[in-house]
Amino acid sequence: MDTLKWWQQTAVYQIYPRSFQDTTGSGEGDIAGVTRHLDYLKKLGVGAIWLTPVYPSPMVDNGYDISDYTAIDGRYGTIEDMDTLIAEGKKRDIRVVMDLVYNHTSNQHAWFQESKRSRTNDKADWYIWRDAKEDGSVPTNWRSIFGGPAWTWCEERQQYYLHTFAVEQPDLNWENPAVRQALYDAANFWIAKGVGGFRIDAIVYIKKPAVFSDGPVDGADGLSSIHKMIANTPGILDFLHEFRRKVFDGHDVFTVAEANGVTPADLPQWVGKDGAFSMLFEFSHVNLEFPDDEVWCRAEKWPLTKLKKALSDSQQATAANGWYPIFFENHDQIRCVNRYFPEGTDKKKAAKAMATILFSLRGTPFIYEGQELGMANTAFARIEDYNDISTHGQYQLALDEGF
């Protein structure tokens, strides 16, 4: 039997720095606040902390719209603060895991600012640009993940650019080797800093189809889900294996990819000795109420047997090849004591039940900040109170469908 690696023998604690601890009085959390609580995390048995993005960002999508991959946003501190966090973490055998958002950048990133200026500049094809259809309409009828058309018009180029997510998050063109190398260089920058791994965001969307065509209309808005049209396009694993060779191989780091739409049966191609990543977040057990597409207003009830099957399938798929990241919460998911239990349930008992399952399955447990305390959801009175672009998009879609 192979010797287990360090990340197979510990727990990972996800931190959303903006809401973790504020040490400056700004009203927002910061990197120094994370450093301050390393002893607490060590006491919990945590061996790695995954930080959601702390890079410079206009914050349209709470940091997942990055304008510089190798710097720290001033609201969180400085690059020196990050160096301190990494160093202090190592003293306690806690590694820092960075979030890589490589499907897209912010539209304020210098790369996009140059790309949009003309069709002939050095970065003209660093993003996905297309002409309008002959009738002047958008290139395809795709709906972005956050709602609305997935194409936005650019006056400078007289073309549309593709954004799988928000208008402010243009998709990078992974077909361009220079783009891929720039992304690899950014990841290697953080490896040189001493990080212990990477969580890789929305990776299933990086490979686009060779031909862009309209999809079947599946909503009252007359659009088609972009996820169904581009997720896991054949050839994506070629990119990902190159990513592994140029960044991860030869370093004592782990990688965990966010891969919505990858089924348990597909896991052996993505993880393990011959896979692209150490682990992979797949969502069968947290999307039980969404059999076809993650549209919140179409949520369906599900039996307990469906949860058991989803967990069993994932365990079996990685039993002989690969490793599983066990999770029930993250920054995109509701609290598990709300998701898996009916209203009126004793939240303390519910949290203990979920913790028992979390630490009983084979794999590396991932804990979201506050989960260890049994935190539950907070319900705000107005949609305007939710600082989340996805929530607003789902709310508008529900209105469009008459809910």
Protein Blocks (a to p, Z undefined) as FASTA:
>chain_A
ZZddfklmcccddddfklmbcckonopacfklmmmmmmmmmmnopabdcdddfbdcehln
goiacfbfkbccfklopfklmmmmmmmmmmnopacdddddfkbccfkbfklmmmmmpmkb
mklmmpccddddfkopafblcdcfkgpjfbdcdfklopacddfbbfklccddfklmklmm
mmmmmmmmmmmnopabdcdehklmmpccfbdcddddfbfnopacfklmmgopahjlmmmm
mmmmmmmgopacddddddehiafklmmmmgcjklmbfbdcdfklmmmmmmkbccfklccc
ddfklmmmmmmmmmmmmmmgccddddfbdfkbccfklmmpcehiafklmmmmmmmmmmmp
gcdddddehklnopacdddfbfklpccfklmmmmmmmmmnoZZ
